[in-house]
Amino acid sequence: MVRTANSLAVVCGTGSSGGYYYRGERLSDGADLELANAVPAGGGFDAVNPADGARYEVRPDRLTIYGSGGVDSTEPALQYATQ
């Protein structure tokens, strides 16, 4: 889980399948997104939205969102937790 000033993102295991899913929420308006394709990467997790190709990188120190033109947003982590 990573919390930033603008967002909350959680990556959870899917159980016996060994996969992971990503769930993110924009705090300003409650817009949310769930992706069933998160993978371990770079000390955290990456997930890609197949609808638009946006990539979400969850790391202990930040949440970064990449669009087709590069970095859309890099948000420093205020809180990070693992289980």
PDB file of N, CA, C and O in Angstrom, chain B, residues numbered from 101:
ATOM      1  N   MET B 101       0.844  -1.166   0.000  1.00  0.00           N
ATOM      2  CA  MET B 101       0.000   0.000   0.000  1.00  0.00           C
ATOM      3  C   MET B 101       0.894   1.235   0.000  1.00  0.00           C
ATOM      4  O   MET B 101       1.856   1.327   0.763  1.00  0.00           O
ATOM      5  N   VAL B 102       0.561   2.170  -0.862  1.00  0.00           N
ATOM      6  CA  VAL B 102       1.240   3.464  -0.844  1.00  0.00           C
ATOM      7  C   VAL B 102       0.176   4.558  -0.798  1.00  0.00           C
ATOM      8  O   VAL B 102      -0.817   4.516  -1.523  1.00  0.00           O
ATOM      9  N   ARG B 103       0.413   5.537   0.074  1.00  0.00           N
ATOM     10  CA  ARG B 103      -0.473   6.692   0.171  1.00  0.00           C
ATOM     11  C   ARG B 103       0.359   7.914  -0.154  1.00  0.00           C
ATOM     12  O   ARG B 103       1.457   8.105   0.371  1.00  0.00           O
ATOM     13  N   THR B 104      -0.193   8.740  -1.036  1.00  0.00           N
ATOM     14  CA  THR B 104       0.431  10.011  -1.377  1.00  0.00           C
ATOM     15  C   THR B 104      -0.550  11.117  -1.009  1.00  0.00           C
ATOM     16  O   THR B 104      -1.632  10.835  -0.495  1.00  0.00           O
ATOM     17  N   ALA B 105      -0.194  12.345  -1.258  1.00  0.00           N
ATOM     18  CA  ALA B 105      -1.109  13.453  -0.983  1.00  0.00           C
ATOM     19  C   ALA B 105      -2.350  13.391  -1.864  1.00  0.00           C
ATOM     20  O   ALA B 105      -3.403  13.911  -1.495  1.00  0.00           O
ATOM     21  N   ASN B 106      -2.227  12.748  -3.041  1.00  0.00           N
ATOM     22  CA  ASN B 106      -3.322  12.737  -4.008  1.00  0.00           C
ATOM     23  C   ASN B 106      -3.948  11.379  -4.262  1.00  0.00           C
ATOM     24  O   ASN B 106      -5.042  11.302  -4.822  1.00  0.00           O
ATOM     25  N   SER B 107      -3.274  10.296  -3.858  1.00  0.00           N
ATOM     26  CA  SER B 107      -3.699   8.956  -4.272  1.00  0.00           C
ATOM     27  C   SER B 107      -3.494   7.928  -3.176  1.00  0.00           C
ATOM     28  O   SER B 107      -2.741   8.129  -2.223  1.00  0.00           O
ATOM     29  N   LEU B 108      -4.194   6.822  -3.352  1.00  0.00           N
ATOM     30  CA  LEU B 108      -4.008   5.636  -2.533  1.00  0.00           C
ATOM     31  C   LEU B 108      -3.948   4.458  -3.487  1.00  0.00           C
ATOM     32  O   LEU B 108      -4.822   4.315  -4.342  1.00  0.00           O
ATOM     33  N   ALA B 109      -2.931   3.609  -3.360  1.00  0.00           N
ATOM     34  CA  ALA B 109      -2.800   2.438  -4.227  1.00  0.00           C
ATOM     35  C   ALA B 109      -2.484   1.218  -3.375  1.00  0.00           C
ATOM     36  O   ALA B 109      -1.675   1.281  -2.449  1.00  0.00           O
ATOM     37  N   VAL B 110      -3.133   0.111  -3.703  1.00  0.00           N
ATOM     38  CA  VAL B 110      -2.955  -1.141  -2.980  1.00  0.00           C
ATOM     39  C   VAL B 110      -2.699  -2.240  -3.994  1.00  0.00           C
ATOM     40  O   VAL B 110      -3.359  -2.299  -5.031  1.00  0.00           O
ATOM     41  N   VAL B 111      -1.746  -3.108  -3.699  1.00  0.00           N
ATOM     42  CA  VAL B 111      -1.505  -4.304  -4.508  1.00  0.00           C
ATOM     43  C   VAL B 111      -1.711  -5.496  -3.591  1.00  0.00           C
ATOM     44  O   VAL B 111      -1.110  -5.579  -2.520  1.00  0.00           O
ATOM     45  N   CYS B 112      -2.564  -6.417  -4.018  1.00  0.00           N
ATOM     46  CA  CYS B 112      -2.881  -7.595  -3.207  1.00  0.00           C
ATOM     47  C   CYS B 112      -2.683  -8.858  -4.025  1.00  0.00           C
ATOM     48  O   CYS B 112      -2.826  -8.853  -5.247  1.00  0.00           O
ATOM     49  N   GLY B 113      -2.353  -9.936  -3.335  1.00  0.00           N
ATOM     50  CA  GLY B 113      -2.263 -11.237  -3.982  1.00  0.00           C
ATOM     51  C   GLY B 113      -3.649 -11.765  -4.288  1.00  0.00           C
ATOM     52  O   GLY B 113      -4.610 -11.474  -3.576  1.00  0.00           O
ATOM     53  N   THR B 114      -3.745 -12.548  -5.358  1.00  0.00           N
ATOM     54  CA  THR B 114      -5.040 -13.092  -5.768  1.00  0.00           C
ATOM     55  C   THR B 114      -5.319 -14.462  -5.167  1.00  0.00           C
ATOM     56  O   THR B 114      -6.314 -15.096  -5.520  1.00  0.00           O
ATOM     57  N   GLY B 115      -4.472 -14.924  -4.278  1.00  0.00           N
ATOM     58  CA  GLY B 115      -4.703 -16.215  -3.633  1.00  0.00           C
ATOM     59  C   GLY B 115      -3.873 -17.311  -4.240  1.00  0.00           C
ATOM     60  O   GLY B 115      -2.680 -17.137  -4.487  1.00  0.00           O
ATOM     61  N   SER B 116      -4.497 -18.436  -4.480  1.00  0.00           N
ATOM     62  CA  SER B 116      -3.769 -19.631  -4.914  1.00  0.00           C
ATOM     63  C   SER B 116      -3.145 -19.496  -6.299  1.00  0.00           C
ATOM     64  O   SER B 116      -2.233 -20.254  -6.630  1.00  0.00           O
ATOM     65  N   SER B 117      -3.605 -18.560  -7.109  1.00  0.00           N
ATOM     66  CA  SER B 117      -3.051 -18.411  -8.461  1.00  0.00           C
ATOM     67  C   SER B 117      -1.658 -17.784  -8.449  1.00  0.00           C
ATOM     68  O   SER B 117      -0.918 -17.899  -9.426  1.00  0.00           O
ATOM     69  N   GLY B 118      -1.299 -17.126  -7.355  1.00  0.00           N
ATOM     70  CA  GLY B 118       0.012 -16.500  -7.257  1.00  0.00           C
ATOM     71  C   GLY B 118       0.127 -15.164  -7.958  1.00  0.00           C
ATOM     72  O   GLY B 118       1.213 -14.587  -7.997  1.00  0.00           O
ATOM     73  N   GLY B 119      -0.961 -14.655  -8.514  1.00  0.00           N
ATOM     74  CA  GLY B 119      -0.934 -13.367  -9.194  1.00  0.00           C
ATOM     75  C   GLY B 119      -1.217 -12.218  -8.236  1.00  0.00           C
ATOM     76  O   GLY B 119      -1.432 -12.422  -7.042  1.00  0.00           O
ATOM     77  N   TYR B 120      -1.211 -11.011  -8.783  1.00  0.00           N
ATOM     78  CA  TYR B 120      -1.464  -9.804  -7.998  1.00  0.00           C
ATOM     79  C   TYR B 120      -2.420  -8.892  -8.757  1.00  0.00           C
ATOM     80  O   TYR B 120      -2.477  -8.912  -9.986  1.00  0.00           O
ATOM     81  N   TYR B 121      -3.169  -8.093  -8.004  1.00  0.00           N
ATOM     82  CA  TYR B 121      -3.975  -7.057  -8.640  1.00  0.00           C
ATOM     83  C   TYR B 121      -3.686  -5.713  -7.983  1.00  0.00           C
ATOM     84  O   TYR B 121      -3.275  -5.635  -6.825  1.00  0.00           O
ATOM     85  N   TYR B 122      -3.913  -4.667  -8.755  1.00  0.00           N
ATOM     86  CA  TYR B 122      -3.673  -3.288  -8.346  1.00  0.00           C
ATOM     87  C   TYR B 122      -5.017  -2.600  -8.207  1.00  0.00           C
ATOM     88  O   TYR B 122      -5.905  -2.781  -9.040  1.00  0.00           O
ATOM     89  N   ARG B 123      -5.167  -1.808  -7.152  1.00  0.00           N
ATOM     90  CA  ARG B 123      -6.344  -0.959  -7.023  1.00  0.00           C
ATOM     91  C   ARG B 123      -5.863   0.419  -6.605  1.00  0.00           C
ATOM     92  O   ARG B 123      -5.178   0.567  -5.593  1.00  0.00           O
ATOM     93  N   GLY B 124      -6.224   1.422  -7.386  1.00  0.00           N
ATOM     94  CA  GLY B 124      -5.818   2.786  -7.101  1.00  0.00           C
ATOM     95  C   GLY B 124      -7.019   3.704  -7.000  1.00  0.00           C
ATOM     96  O   GLY B 124      -8.045   3.479  -7.642  1.00  0.00           O
ATOM     97  N   GLU B 125      -6.880   4.740  -6.189  1.00  0.00           N
ATOM     98  CA  GLU B 125      -7.949   5.724  -6.037  1.00  0.00           C
ATOM     99  C   GLU B 125      -7.352   7.122  -6.001  1.00  0.00           C
ATOM    100  O   GLU B 125      -6.381   7.382  -5.291  1.00  0.00           O
ATOM    101  N   ARG B 126      -7.950   8.014  -6.779  1.00  0.00           N
ATOM    102  CA  ARG B 126      -7.590   9.433  -6.735  1.00  0.00           C
ATOM    103  C   ARG B 126      -8.426  10.058  -5.617  1.00  0.00           C
ATOM    104  O   ARG B 126      -9.655  10.020  -5.670  1.00  0.00           O
ATOM    105  N   LEU B 127      -7.783  10.621  -4.627  1.00  0.00           N
ATOM    106  CA  LEU B 127      -8.476  11.088  -3.432  1.00  0.00           C
ATOM    107  C   LEU B 127      -9.352  12.309  -3.680  1.00  0.00           C
ATOM    108  O   LEU B 127     -10.338  12.500  -2.968  1.00  0.00           O
ATOM    109  N   SER B 128      -9.030  13.134  -4.658  1.00  0.00           N
ATOM    110  CA  SER B 128      -9.792  14.368  -4.884  1.00  0.00           C
ATOM    111  C   SER B 128     -11.231  14.114  -5.304  1.00  0.00           C
ATOM    112  O   SER B 128     -12.126  14.877  -4.940  1.00  0.00           O
ATOM    113  N   ASP B 129     -11.462  13.048  -6.067  1.00  0.00           N
ATOM    114  CA  ASP B 129     -12.822  12.797  -6.553  1.00  0.00           C
ATOM    115  C   ASP B 129     -13.280  11.347  -6.415  1.00  0.00           C
ATOM    116  O   ASP B 129     -14.385  11.006  -6.836  1.00  0.00           O
ATOM    117  N   GLY B 130     -12.443  10.494  -5.831  1.00  0.00           N
ATOM    118  CA  GLY B 130     -12.834   9.101  -5.618  1.00  0.00           C
ATOM    119  C   GLY B 130     -12.748   8.223  -6.849  1.00  0.00           C
ATOM    120  O   GLY B 130     -13.151   7.061  -6.804  1.00  0.00           O
ATOM    121  N   ALA B 131     -12.228   8.757  -7.958  1.00  0.00           N
ATOM    122  CA  ALA B 131     -12.082   7.932  -9.165  1.00  0.00           C
ATOM    123  C   ALA B 131     -11.162   6.762  -8.837  1.00  0.00           C
ATOM    124  O   ALA B 131     -10.119   6.938  -8.208  1.00  0.00           O
ATOM    125  N   ASP B 132     -11.560   5.559  -9.269  1.00  0.00           N
ATOM    126  CA  ASP B 132     -10.749   4.396  -8.939  1.00  0.00           C
ATOM    127  C   ASP B 132     -10.525   3.509 -10.147  1.00  0.00           C
ATOM    128  O   ASP B 132     -11.202   3.624 -11.169  1.00  0.00           O
ATOM    129  N   LEU B 133      -9.553   2.620 -10.000  1.00  0.00           N
ATOM    130  CA  LEU B 133      -9.156   1.732 -11.082  1.00  0.00           C
ATOM    131  C   LEU B 133      -8.667   0.434 -10.472  1.00  0.00           C
ATOM    132  O   LEU B 133      -7.909   0.447  -9.502  1.00  0.00           O
ATOM    133  N   GLU B 134      -9.096  -0.683 -11.031  1.00  0.00           N
ATOM    134  CA  GLU B 134      -8.606  -1.983 -10.596  1.00  0.00           C
ATOM    135  C   GLU B 134      -8.061  -2.728 -11.805  1.00  0.00           C
ATOM    136  O   GLU B 134      -8.723  -2.827 -12.839  1.00  0.00           O
ATOM    137  N   LEU B 135      -6.846  -3.251 -11.665  1.00  0.00           N
ATOM    138  CA  LEU B 135      -6.182  -3.985 -12.742  1.00  0.00           C
ATOM    139  C   LEU B 135      -5.721  -5.330 -12.205  1.00  0.00           C
ATOM    140  O   LEU B 135      -5.142  -5.405 -11.121  1.00  0.00           O
ATOM    141  N   ALA B 136      -5.973  -6.383 -12.956  1.00  0.00           N
ATOM    142  CA  ALA B 136      -5.665  -7.743 -12.503  1.00  0.00           C
ATOM    143  C   ALA B 136      -4.309  -8.232 -12.988  1.00  0.00           C
ATOM    144  O   ALA B 136      -4.061  -9.438 -13.000  1.00  0.00           O
ATOM    145  N   ASN B 137      -3.423  -7.318 -13.389  1.00  0.00           N
ATOM    146  CA  ASN B 137      -2.172  -7.761 -14.010  1.00  0.00           C
ATOM    147  C   ASN B 137      -0.923  -7.195 -13.335  1.00  0.00           C
ATOM    148  O   ASN B 137       0.103  -7.035 -13.997  1.00  0.00           O
ATOM    149  N   ALA B 138      -0.979  -6.892 -12.047  1.00  0.00           N
ATOM    150  CA  ALA B 138       0.193  -6.342 -11.362  1.00  0.00           C
ATOM    151  C   ALA B 138       1.293  -7.395 -11.266  1.00  0.00           C
ATOM    152  O   ALA B 138       1.027  -8.581 -11.071  1.00  0.00           O
ATOM    153  N   VAL B 139       2.537  -6.933 -11.408  1.00  0.00           N
ATOM    154  CA  VAL B 139       3.696  -7.833 -11.334  1.00  0.00           C
ATOM    155  C   VAL B 139       4.771  -7.196 -10.452  1.00  0.00           C
ATOM    156  O   VAL B 139       4.927  -5.975 -10.449  1.00  0.00           O
ATOM    157  N   PRO B 140       5.513  -8.022  -9.701  1.00  0.00           N
ATOM    158  CA  PRO B 140       6.624  -7.482  -8.921  1.00  0.00           C
ATOM    159  C   PRO B 140       7.664  -6.847  -9.847  1.00  0.00           C
ATOM    160  O   PRO B 140       8.008  -7.409 -10.887  1.00  0.00           O
ATOM    161  N   ALA B 141       8.158  -5.668  -9.457  1.00  0.00           N
ATOM    162  CA  ALA B 141       9.156  -4.963 -10.273  1.00  0.00           C
ATOM    163  C   ALA B 141       9.830  -3.888  -9.436  1.00  0.00           C
ATOM    164  O   ALA B 141       9.157  -3.163  -8.702  1.00  0.00           O
ATOM    165  N   GLY B 142      11.128  -3.777  -9.534  1.00  0.00           N
ATOM    166  CA  GLY B 142      11.865  -2.668  -8.941  1.00  0.00           C
ATOM    167  C   GLY B 142      11.638  -2.436  -7.465  1.00  0.00           C
ATOM    168  O   GLY B 142      11.648  -1.289  -7.017  1.00  0.00           O
ATOM    169  N   GLY B 143      11.436  -3.487  -6.699  1.00  0.00           N
ATOM    170  CA  GLY B 143      11.192  -3.334  -5.273  1.00  0.00           C
ATOM    171  C   GLY B 143       9.757  -2.993  -4.930  1.00  0.00           C
ATOM    172  O   GLY B 143       9.445  -2.732  -3.768  1.00  0.00           O
ATOM    173  N   GLY B 144       8.879  -2.991  -5.917  1.00  0.00           N
ATOM    174  CA  GLY B 144       7.461  -2.720  -5.714  1.00  0.00           C
ATOM    175  C   GLY B 144       6.661  -3.510  -6.731  1.00  0.00           C
ATOM    176  O   GLY B 144       6.911  -4.697  -6.941  1.00  0.00           O
ATOM    177  N   PHE B 145       5.701  -2.852  -7.362  1.00  0.00           N
ATOM    178  CA  PHE B 145       4.845  -3.509  -8.346  1.00  0.00           C
ATOM    179  C   PHE B 145       4.543  -2.565  -9.497  1.00  0.00           C
ATOM    180  O   PHE B 145       4.505  -1.346  -9.326  1.00  0.00           O
ATOM    181  N   ASP B 146       4.328  -3.146 -10.675  1.00  0.00           N
ATOM    182  CA  ASP B 146       3.869  -2.419 -11.855  1.00  0.00           C
ATOM    183  C   ASP B 146       2.551  -3.022 -12.316  1.00  0.00           C
ATOM    184  O   ASP B 146       2.337  -4.229 -12.199  1.00  0.00           O
ATOM    185  N   ALA B 147       1.672  -2.181 -12.839  1.00  0.00           N
ATOM    186  CA  ALA B 147       0.427  -2.641 -13.455  1.00  0.00           C
ATOM    187  C   ALA B 147       0.175  -1.767 -14.678  1.00  0.00           C
ATOM    188  O   ALA B 147       0.461  -0.570 -14.668  1.00  0.00           O
ATOM    189  N   VAL B 148      -0.363  -2.377 -15.728  1.00  0.00           N
ATOM    190  CA  VAL B 148      -0.639  -1.661 -16.974  1.00  0.00           C
ATOM    191  C   VAL B 148      -2.125  -1.743 -17.275  1.00  0.00           C
ATOM    192  O   VAL B 148      -2.726  -2.816 -17.210  1.00  0.00           O
ATOM    193  N   ASN B 149      -2.716  -0.592 -17.608  1.00  0.00           N
ATOM    194  CA  ASN B 149      -4.117  -0.549 -18.002  1.00  0.00           C
ATOM    195  C   ASN B 149      -4.210  -0.925 -19.477  1.00  0.00           C
ATOM    196  O   ASN B 149      -3.738  -0.172 -20.329  1.00  0.00           O
ATOM    197  N   PRO B 150      -4.810  -2.081 -19.802  1.00  0.00           N
ATOM    198  CA  PRO B 150      -4.881  -2.494 -21.201  1.00  0.00           C
ATOM    199  C   PRO B 150      -5.754  -1.571 -22.061  1.00  0.00           C
ATOM    200  O   PRO B 150      -5.625  -1.566 -23.285  1.00  0.00           O
ATOM    201  N   ALA B 151      -6.631  -0.801 -21.436  1.00  0.00           N
ATOM    202  CA  ALA B 151      -7.516   0.086 -22.195  1.00  0.00           C
ATOM    203  C   ALA B 151      -6.769   1.258 -22.824  1.00  0.00           C
ATOM    204  O   ALA B 151      -7.100   1.685 -23.930  1.00  0.00           O
ATOM    205  N   ASP B 152      -5.757   1.781 -22.118  1.00  0.00           N
ATOM    206  CA  ASP B 152      -5.063   2.962 -22.644  1.00  0.00           C
ATOM    207  C   ASP B 152      -3.539   2.870 -22.565  1.00  0.00           C
ATOM    208  O   ASP B 152      -2.845   3.796 -22.986  1.00  0.00           O
ATOM    209  N   GLY B 153      -3.015   1.776 -22.035  1.00  0.00           N
ATOM    210  CA  GLY B 153      -1.571   1.585 -21.959  1.00  0.00           C
ATOM    211  C   GLY B 153      -0.891   2.298 -20.804  1.00  0.00           C
ATOM    212  O   GLY B 153       0.330   2.220 -20.668  1.00  0.00           O
ATOM    213  N   ALA B 154      -1.660   2.999 -19.963  1.00  0.00           N
ATOM    214  CA  ALA B 154      -1.059   3.687 -18.817  1.00  0.00           C
ATOM    215  C   ALA B 154      -0.419   2.668 -17.877  1.00  0.00           C
ATOM    216  O   ALA B 154      -0.976   1.600 -17.625  1.00  0.00           O
ATOM    217  N   ARG B 155       0.769   3.020 -17.360  1.00  0.00           N
ATOM    218  CA  ARG B 155       1.483   2.127 -16.441  1.00  0.00           C
ATOM    219  C   ARG B 155       1.555   2.785 -15.069  1.00  0.00           C
ATOM    220  O   ARG B 155       1.851   3.973 -14.946  1.00  0.00           O
ATOM    221  N   TYR B 156       1.281   1.994 -14.051  1.00  0.00           N
ATOM    222  CA  TYR B 156       1.291   2.445 -12.667  1.00  0.00           C
ATOM    223  C   TYR B 156       2.423   1.733 -11.943  1.00  0.00           C
ATOM    224  O   TYR B 156       2.456   0.504 -11.889  1.00  0.00           O
ATOM    225  N   GLU B 157       3.350   2.504 -11.389  1.00  0.00           N
ATOM    226  CA  GLU B 157       4.478   1.946 -10.643  1.00  0.00           C
ATOM    227  C   GLU B 157       4.305   2.285  -9.165  1.00  0.00           C
ATOM    228  O   GLU B 157       4.312   3.454  -8.779  1.00  0.00           O
ATOM    229  N   VAL B 158       4.153   1.256  -8.356  1.00  0.00           N
ATOM    230  CA  VAL B 158       4.048   1.419  -6.910  1.00  0.00           C
ATOM    231  C   VAL B 158       5.408   1.075  -6.311  1.00  0.00           C
ATOM    232  O   VAL B 158       5.889  -0.047  -6.465  1.00  0.00           O
ATOM    233  N   ARG B 159       6.023   2.029  -5.635  1.00  0.00           N
ATOM    234  CA  ARG B 159       7.326   1.841  -5.013  1.00  0.00           C
ATOM    235  C   ARG B 159       7.262   2.338  -3.566  1.00  0.00           C
ATOM    236  O   ARG B 159       6.372   3.115  -3.222  1.00  0.00           O
ATOM    237  N   PRO B 160       8.190   1.901  -2.723  1.00  0.00           N
ATOM    238  CA  PRO B 160       8.157   2.350  -1.326  1.00  0.00           C
ATOM    239  C   PRO B 160       8.243   3.869  -1.162  1.00  0.00           C
ATOM    240  O   PRO B 160       7.758   4.409  -0.168  1.00  0.00           O
ATOM    241  N   ASP B 161       8.851   4.559  -2.121  1.00  0.00           N
ATOM    242  CA  ASP B 161       9.028   6.004  -1.987  1.00  0.00           C
ATOM    243  C   ASP B 161       8.143   6.849  -2.896  1.00  0.00           C
ATOM    244  O   ASP B 161       8.179   8.077  -2.829  1.00  0.00           O
ATOM    245  N   ARG B 162       7.329   6.185  -3.763  1.00  0.00           N
ATOM    246  CA  ARG B 162       6.547   6.989  -4.708  1.00  0.00           C
ATOM    247  C   ARG B 162       5.507   6.151  -5.455  1.00  0.00           C
ATOM    248  O   ARG B 162       5.549   4.920  -5.457  1.00  0.00           O
ATOM    249  N   LEU B 163       4.584   6.857  -6.082  1.00  0.00           N
ATOM    250  CA  LEU B 163       3.655   6.299  -7.064  1.00  0.00           C
ATOM    251  C   LEU B 163       3.883   7.091  -8.343  1.00  0.00           C
ATOM    252  O   LEU B 163       3.763   8.316  -8.352  1.00  0.00           O
ATOM    253  N   THR B 164       4.215   6.387  -9.427  1.00  0.00           N
ATOM    254  CA  THR B 164       4.445   7.050 -10.708  1.00  0.00           C
ATOM    255  C   THR B 164       3.457   6.512 -11.725  1.00  0.00           C
ATOM    256  O   THR B 164       3.250   5.303 -11.825  1.00  0.00           O
ATOM    257  N   ILE B 165       2.847   7.416 -12.478  1.00  0.00           N
ATOM    258  CA  ILE B 165       1.883   7.048 -13.516  1.00  0.00           C
ATOM    259  C   ILE B 165       2.443   7.514 -14.852  1.00  0.00           C
ATOM    260  O   ILE B 165       2.751   8.691 -15.041  1.00  0.00           O
ATOM    261  N   TYR B 166       2.568   6.564 -15.776  1.00  0.00           N
ATOM    262  CA  TYR B 166       3.086   6.838 -17.119  1.00  0.00           C
ATOM    263  C   TYR B 166       1.950   6.743 -18.122  1.00  0.00           C
ATOM    264  O   TYR B 166       1.197   5.769 -18.122  1.00  0.00           O
ATOM    265  N   GLY B 167       1.821   7.746 -18.974  1.00  0.00           N
ATOM    266  CA  GLY B 167       0.894   7.709 -20.090  1.00  0.00           C
ATOM    267  C   GLY B 167       1.659   7.485 -21.376  1.00  0.00           C
ATOM    268  O   GLY B 167       2.845   7.155 -21.345  1.00  0.00           O
ATOM    269  N   SER B 168       1.004   7.659 -22.489  1.00  0.00           N
ATOM    270  CA  SER B 168       1.647   7.424 -23.786  1.00  0.00           C
ATOM    271  C   SER B 168       2.773   8.413 -24.066  1.00  0.00           C
ATOM    272  O   SER B 168       3.672   8.119 -24.855  1.00  0.00           O
ATOM    273  N   GLY B 169       2.734   9.573 -23.433  1.00  0.00           N
ATOM    274  CA  GLY B 169       3.760  10.583 -23.668  1.00  0.00           C
ATOM    275  C   GLY B 169       4.856  10.614 -22.620  1.00  0.00           C
ATOM    276  O   GLY B 169       5.680  11.529 -22.627  1.00  0.00           O
ATOM    277  N   GLY B 170       4.891   9.647 -21.726  1.00  0.00           N
ATOM    278  CA  GLY B 170       5.899   9.626 -20.666  1.00  0.00           C
ATOM    279  C   GLY B 170       5.251   9.755 -19.303  1.00  0.00           C
ATOM    280  O   GLY B 170       4.117   9.317 -19.107  1.00  0.00           O
ATOM    281  N   VAL B 171       5.962  10.351 -18.364  1.00  0.00           N
ATOM    282  CA  VAL B 171       5.477  10.468 -16.990  1.00  0.00           C
ATOM    283  C   VAL B 171       4.326  11.468 -16.918  1.00  0.00           C
ATOM    284  O   VAL B 171       4.481  12.632 -17.285  1.00  0.00           O
ATOM    285  N   ASP B 172       3.175  11.005 -16.443  1.00  0.00           N
ATOM    286  CA  ASP B 172       2.034  11.891 -16.206  1.00  0.00           C
ATOM    287  C   ASP B 172       2.077  12.469 -14.799  1.00  0.00           C
ATOM    288  O   ASP B 172       1.705  13.620 -14.571  1.00  0.00           O
ATOM    289  N   SER B 173       2.543  11.641 -13.853  1.00  0.00           N
ATOM    290  CA  SER B 173       2.519  12.050 -12.456  1.00  0.00           C
ATOM    291  C   SER B 173       3.526  11.239 -11.652  1.00  0.00           C
ATOM    292  O   SER B 173       3.610  10.020 -11.800  1.00  0.00           O
ATOM    293  N   THR B 174       4.284  11.914 -10.804  1.00  0.00           N
ATOM    294  CA  THR B 174       5.119  11.248  -9.811  1.00  0.00           C
ATOM    295  C   THR B 174       4.751  11.844  -8.465  1.00  0.00           C
ATOM    296  O   THR B 174       4.912  13.043  -8.239  1.00  0.00           O
ATOM    297  N   GLU B 175       4.257  10.997  -7.576  1.00  0.00           N
ATOM    298  CA  GLU B 175       3.789  11.455  -6.276  1.00  0.00           C
ATOM    299  C   GLU B 175       4.636  10.822  -5.179  1.00  0.00           C
ATOM    300  O   GLU B 175       4.694   9.595  -5.090  1.00  0.00           O
ATOM    301  N   PRO B 176       5.296  11.621  -4.341  1.00  0.00           N
ATOM    302  CA  PRO B 176       6.080  11.062  -3.246  1.00  0.00           C
ATOM    303  C   PRO B 176       5.185  10.339  -2.239  1.00  0.00           C
ATOM    304  O   PRO B 176       4.071  10.778  -1.954  1.00  0.00           O
ATOM    305  N   ALA B 177       5.682   9.239  -1.713  1.00  0.00           N
ATOM    306  CA  ALA B 177       4.925   8.470  -0.727  1.00  0.00           C
ATOM    307  C   ALA B 177       4.914   9.191   0.616  1.00  0.00           C
ATOM    308  O   ALA B 177       5.949   9.661   1.090  1.00  0.00           O
ATOM    309  N   LEU B 178       3.747   9.271   1.216  1.00  0.00           N
ATOM    310  CA  LEU B 178       3.614   9.743   2.588  1.00  0.00           C
ATOM    311  C   LEU B 178       3.611   8.555   3.537  1.00  0.00           C
ATOM    312  O   LEU B 178       4.018   8.659   4.695  1.00  0.00           O
ATOM    313  N   GLN B 179       3.141   7.419   3.019  1.00  0.00           N
ATOM    314  CA  GLN B 179       3.052   6.195   3.812  1.00  0.00           C
ATOM    315  C   GLN B 179       3.201   5.014   2.872  1.00  0.00           C
ATOM    316  O   GLN B 179       2.678   5.029   1.757  1.00  0.00           O
ATOM    317  N   TYR B 180       3.920   3.983   3.323  1.00  0.00           N
ATOM    318  CA  TYR B 180       4.075   2.757   2.546  1.00  0.00           C
ATOM    319  C   TYR B 180       4.062   1.599   3.523  1.00  0.00           C
ATOM    320  O   TYR B 180       4.683   1.670   4.584  1.00  0.00           O
ATOM    321  N   ALA B 181       3.361   0.539   3.175  1.00  0.00           N
ATOM    322  CA  ALA B 181       3.291  -0.625   4.057  1.00  0.00           C
ATOM    323  C   ALA B 181       3.238  -1.891   3.228  1.00  0.00           C
ATOM    324  O   ALA B 181       2.702  -1.906   2.119  1.00  0.00           O
ATOM    325  N   THR B 182       3.801  -2.949   3.778  1.00  0.00           N
ATOM    326  CA  THR B 182       3.697  -4.281   3.186  1.00  0.00           C
ATOM    327  C   THR B 182       3.210  -5.225   4.265  1.00  0.00           C
ATOM    328  O   THR B 182       3.232  -4.901   5.452  1.00  0.00           O
ATOM    329  N   GLN B 183       2.776  -6.376   3.843  1.00  0.00           N
ATOM    330  CA  GLN B 183       2.313  -7.354   4.827  1.00  0.00           C
ATOM    331  C   GLN B 183       3.286  -8.470   4.939  1.00  0.00           C
ATOM    332  O   GLN B 183       3.074  -9.398   5.719  1.00  0.00           O
TER     333      GLN B 183
END
